């Protein structure tokens, strides 16, 4: 008989099926959004202002940092779920706050860019000498303010670059399609790379028994075929997303047409 932990914590705490490893965040995102929705309901019900709400989520983020292991080892079980939920809810809230209150106030100019880059470099220098990377999947957080600040300096840099490049991207171009299918690219790239690897095996007349162990980090001749793996998976995953989106639209249009015809 499955235990209560198997039915509740394990699907969120454990790594998904091998080829779906990149999808670990979907389980956590569902949990974080559900808890976030409850807290935002309480905010509205008790009329909390943004300062109180921000302070609440900030406390959760700081709690997550202190609950994570200070030797940068992975956490497991319920404590791992609590750490990931607490820190990711802070990220979700700041995204909500940015969209609702800050989007028009934040300036994307060279002065702000310089300040953000300096702040980013300072935190990277403070943390990189230990050789550890921030890892929300395994609840590995630096025991300083960087888990709270670094993601947002990174987001600012991405938004800054995106605003510069957006006018150059034509609607319907491959870059536009790739941008609209990032979930498919993230979710399916490992499996697609594996299929590309199988094709290379056939071309090289290799036996499938020679497939490397630990495929994610040891794909066949990664150094030689890395550009094929990278751009091949990017293109295929993008058009998988386009095909699915097109199929969904056809089904919706056909369903609406049938309903209107019956009416």
VEXDREN-804781 format. One record per residue (C-alpha): residue in one letter; x, y, z. Coordinates in Angstrom, 3 decimals, m for minus. Each point is the difference from the previous one (the first is absolute). Example, Ala and Ser with C-alpha at 12.3 -4.5 7.8 and 13.67 -1.06 7.14 Angstrom:
   residuo          u          v          w
         A     12.300     m4.500      7.800
         S      1.370      3.440     m0.660
end
This chain:
   residuo          u          v          w
         X      0.000      0.000      0.000
         X      1.358      3.460     m0.837
         X      0.831      2.156      2.988
         X     m1.350      3.514      0.587
         X      3.464      1.381     m0.902
         X     m0.046     m1.902     m3.310
         X     m3.349      1.530     m0.906
         X      0.788      3.562      1.104
         X      3.627      1.090      0.429
         X      1.823     m2.468     m2.258
         X     m1.403      1.164     m3.380
         X      1.169      3.537      0.837
         X      3.237     m0.872      1.793
         X      1.245     m2.599     m2.479
         X      1.519      0.570     m3.429
         X     m2.478     m0.804     m2.813
         X      0.462     m2.813     m2.501
         X      3.436      0.195     m1.620
         X     m0.875      1.741     m3.273
         X     m2.298      2.384      1.883
         X      2.659      1.211      2.433
         X     m0.270      3.599     m1.288
         X     m3.657     m0.025      1.043
         X      0.763     m0.200      3.722
         X     m1.113      3.621      0.385
         X     m3.555     m0.718     m1.205
         X     m0.822     m2.028      3.117
         X      1.447      2.668      2.240
         X     m1.634      2.815     m1.951
         X     m3.429     m1.592      0.500
         X      0.554     m0.180      3.769
         X      1.447      3.514      0.238
         X     m2.811      1.548     m2.041
         X     m2.648     m1.766      2.076
         X      1.469      1.286      3.281
         X      0.598      3.413     m1.552
         X     m3.659      0.209     m1.018
         X     m1.088     m0.732      3.581
         X      2.305      2.695      1.410
         X     m1.162      2.565     m2.560
         X     m3.606     m0.864      0.910
         X      0.838      0.757      3.636
         X      1.698      3.243     m1.091
         X     m3.203      1.106     m1.681
         X     m2.272     m1.228      2.785
         X      1.934      1.736      2.792
         X      0.980      2.980     m2.165
         X      3.763     m0.331      0.414
         X      1.949      2.760     m1.715
         X      2.926     m0.778     m2.292
         X      2.569      0.729      2.728
         X     m1.489     m2.623      2.323
         X     m0.309     m2.536     m2.808
         X      3.543      0.640     m1.229
         X      1.314     m0.383      3.553
         X     m1.870     m3.286      0.391
         X      1.451     m1.523     m3.172
         X      3.454      1.374      0.833
         X     m0.132     m1.776      3.368
         X     m0.892     m3.226     m1.822
         X      3.011      0.434     m2.319
         X      2.373      0.643      2.924
         X     m1.455     m3.022      1.804
         X      0.706     m2.126     m3.090
         X      3.642      1.143      0.019
         X      0.485     m0.949      3.644
         X     m1.835     m3.325     m0.396
         X      2.326     m0.995     m2.844
         X      3.230     m1.708      1.020
         X      2.882      2.388      0.570
         X      2.482     m2.495     m1.499
         X     m1.901      0.234     m3.300
         X     m1.185     m3.586      0.098
         X     m3.346     m1.010     m1.475
         X     m3.096     m0.242      2.180
         X     m2.607     m2.738     m0.333
         X     m3.590     m0.763      0.897
         X     m2.413      2.468      1.547
         X      2.705      2.514      0.972
         X      1.064      0.180     m3.664
         X     m3.574      0.773     m1.051
         X     m0.293      2.685      2.702
         X      3.277      1.664     m1.074
         X     m0.876     m0.001     m3.695
         X     m3.552      1.184      0.609
         X      1.098      2.838      2.277
         X      2.694      1.383     m2.304
         X     m1.998     m0.433     m3.218
         X     m3.064      1.718      1.473
         X      2.204      3.019      0.666
         X      1.048     m0.061     m3.672
         X     m3.618     m0.373     m1.147
         X     m1.107      2.893      2.198
         X      2.732      2.331     m1.228
         X     m1.013     m0.852     m3.573
         X     m3.581      0.870      0.884
         X      1.140      3.200      1.740
         X      2.125      0.975     m2.994
         X     m2.913     m0.463     m2.410
         X     m2.531      1.765      2.217
         X      2.018      2.839      1.516
         X      3.566      0.311     m1.242
         X      0.048     m0.602     m3.754
         X     m0.522      3.645     m0.908
         X      2.386      1.268      2.697
         X      3.078     m2.120     m0.698
         X      2.316      1.716     m2.464
         X      1.853     m1.901     m2.687
         X      2.911      2.354     m0.604
         X      3.793     m0.216      0.163
         X      0.193      1.339      3.576
         X     m2.331     m2.667      1.370
         X      1.701     m2.613     m2.173
         X      3.415      0.918      1.408
         X     m1.272     m0.149      3.586
         X     m1.629     m3.401     m0.584
         X      3.142     m1.427     m1.632
         X      2.175      1.215      2.900
         X     m2.389     m1.548      2.536
         X     m0.128     m3.244     m1.972
         X      3.798     m0.193     m0.213
         X      0.408      0.671      3.737
         X     m2.330     m2.845      0.956
         X      1.553     m2.348     m2.546
         X      3.480      0.736      1.361
         X     m1.214     m0.600      3.552
         X     m1.529     m3.355     m0.900
         X      1.943     m1.422     m2.934
         X      3.263     m0.486      1.900
         X     m1.654     m2.914      1.816
         X     m0.824     m1.654     m3.311
         X     m3.702     m0.440      0.832
         X     m2.899      1.018     m2.195
         X     m3.441      0.989      1.193
         X     m2.160     m3.135     m0.381
         X     m3.675      0.386      0.840
         X     m0.746     m3.514     m1.274
         X      2.055     m1.536      2.810
         X     m0.715      2.854      2.452
         X      3.631      1.149      0.010
         X      0.095      3.684      0.958
         X      2.914      2.233      0.962
         X     m0.256      1.210      3.592
         X      0.009      3.682     m0.912
         X     m2.219      2.446     m1.878
         X      0.993     m1.176     m3.473
         X     m2.841     m2.572     m0.410
         X     m2.379      2.942      0.445
         X      1.784      2.547     m2.188
         X      1.895     m1.859     m2.742
         X     m3.108     m1.346     m1.787
         X     m1.354      3.534     m0.356
         X      3.213      1.537     m1.249
         X      0.064     m2.839     m2.520
         X     m3.615      0.672     m0.975
         X      0.783      3.700     m0.473
         X      2.881     m0.853     m2.332
         X     m2.189     m2.401     m2.005
         X     m2.787      2.583     m0.273
         X      2.487      2.711     m0.989
         X      1.425     m2.144     m2.805
         X     m3.490     m1.143     m1.048
         X     m1.215      3.588     m0.325
         X      2.977      0.776     m2.226
         X     m0.497     m3.025     m2.232
         X     m3.819     m0.130     m0.107
         X     m0.344      2.611     m2.798
         X      2.357     m2.083     m2.151
         X     m2.033     m3.208      0.301
         X     m2.648     m0.325     m2.689
         X     m3.308     m1.632      0.853
         X     m0.115     m3.514     m1.398
         X      3.792     m0.336     m0.191
         X      1.725     m3.006      1.564
         X      1.231      2.085      2.945
         X     m3.566      1.161      0.620
         X     m1.250     m3.591     m0.129
         X      2.778     m1.195      2.314
         X     m0.883      2.758      2.472
         X     m3.625     m1.154      0.057
         X      0.954     m3.641      0.551
         X      2.584      0.178      2.781
         X     m2.010     m2.453      2.141
         X      0.124     m2.630     m2.749
         X      3.722      0.607     m0.473
         X      0.686     m0.393      3.700
         X     m2.314     m2.974      0.442
         X      1.018     m2.070     m3.019
         X      3.609      0.831     m0.840
         X      1.561     m2.912      1.910
         X     m2.165     m2.583     m1.773
         X      0.525      1.652     m3.401
         X      3.769      0.047      0.524
         X     m0.255     m3.705      0.823
         X     m1.814     m0.637     m3.300
         X      2.670      1.977     m1.868
         X      2.597     m2.115      1.780
         X     m1.706     m3.183     m1.231
         X      0.147      1.328     m3.564
         X      3.722      0.724      0.364
         X      0.493     m3.520      1.361
         X     m1.644     m1.459     m3.097
         X      2.099      2.194     m2.326
         X      3.199     m0.969      1.880
         X     m1.067     m3.675     m0.116
         X      0.144     m0.277      3.761
         X     m1.892     m2.529      2.099
         X     m2.651      1.408      2.312
         X      1.626     m2.017      2.783
         X      2.793      2.577     m0.145
         X     m2.261      2.873      1.041
         X      1.749      1.927      2.770
         X     m1.242     m0.204      3.559
         X     m1.420      3.173      1.515
         X     m1.215      1.374     m3.323
         X     m0.701      3.530      1.196
         X      3.660      0.685      0.736
         X      1.600     m2.543     m2.334
         X     m1.737      0.093     m3.370
         X      1.928     m1.766     m2.733
         X      2.964      2.134     m1.175
         X     m1.463      3.144      1.555
         X      3.104      2.024     m0.866
         X     m0.206     m0.877     m3.685
         X     m3.776      0.243     m0.419
         X     m0.887      2.668      2.585
         X     m1.212      2.489     m2.624
         X     m2.139     m2.678     m1.654
         X     m1.447     m0.993      3.375
         X     m0.594      3.612      1.002
         X     m1.472      1.488     m3.158
         X     m1.644     m3.232     m1.150
         X     m1.920     m0.338      3.261
         X     m0.832      3.734     m0.012
         X     m1.509     m0.163     m3.496
         X     m1.872     m3.272      0.536
         X     m1.408      1.017      3.402
         X     m1.111      3.368     m1.393
         X     m1.976     m1.618     m2.785
         X     m1.431     m2.620      2.359
         X     m1.445      2.936      1.917
         X     m1.211      1.661     m3.210
         X     m1.669     m3.235     m1.132
         X     m1.750     m0.456      3.349
         X     m1.137      3.629      0.093
         X     m1.326     m0.267     m3.549
         X     m1.785     m3.262      0.828
         X     m1.630      1.522      3.083
         X     m1.228      2.981     m2.045
         X     m1.482     m2.328     m2.625
         X     m1.809     m2.023      2.674
         X     m1.332      3.159      1.670
         X     m1.181      1.457     m3.308
         X     m1.645     m3.259     m0.997
         X     m1.691     m0.308      3.395
         X     m1.257      3.594     m0.110
         X     m1.246     m0.519     m3.567
         X     m1.893     m3.135      1.068
         X     m1.544      1.777      2.982
         X     m1.077      2.987     m2.095
         X     m1.460     m2.315     m2.618
         X     m2.076     m1.821      2.598
         X     m1.219      3.320      1.438
end
